[in-house]
Amino acid sequence: MIDHLGIAVSDFDASKAFYDKAMAPLGASLLYMVPQEYTGGTEVGGYGRDRPVFWLSAAREKPRDHQHVAFTARSRAEVNAFHAAALAAGGRDNGGPGLRPHYHPNYYGAFVFDPDGNNVEAVCHDPE
């Protein structure tokens, strides 16, 4: 149902460095930077596996609202690796890897706060 989404970030370079490392264990990377002549001089980049689906955009002011974004992991090992990479990239822990059976029996996720305080998650819905 969702084709792509984007968030505004206060420091594009810091967020890019964070997401470059956090997305790697999920098999995703920065795939495209929109030329600034099309963005009014704003840095805009898209992450994904095969095509950009998650976009970062440099904000003119520090974003006041925090978002929650969950990325699909293809295995529980990817969830674990995402969490470790995100913490190593400067993310703050918001719930280590593990089952969240209150969502459903096979909901295995991990949560971190990105540099702007957004709640970023990797989740695998498959049984172990």
C-alpha positions, 0 to 999 in steps of 0.5 A: 500500500505505501510506495515510499515515505520520507522524513525531514532531518536536522543534519543531513550528513549526520543522518546519512552517516547513521542510515548508511550504517543502519540500513546495510544489514537489511541489504539497503543503501542510499540509491539516489540523491535528487539533484539540488536544482530540483529541490530548491537547494535541499539535500534529498536522498532515497534508500532502498534495496532495489529502488528508493523507498525511504527518503531523507530531506534536509529540514530548514529547522529542526523537526519537532515531531518524531516519526516511527518507521519500521523496515522489513528484515528478511530474518531475525539475524538481520534484525539483530544486525540492524540493531547492532549497526544502528547503535554503533552508528550513534543510535540510542536503544529503544528496545533490543531485538526480541519477540513482541508477541503482543503484536503477533506470535512471530513479531521479532523487532528491534528499535533505536532512536536516530539522530533526530529522535525518530523511532526506527525499527527493523522487524521480521514477521517470519517464524524462526 
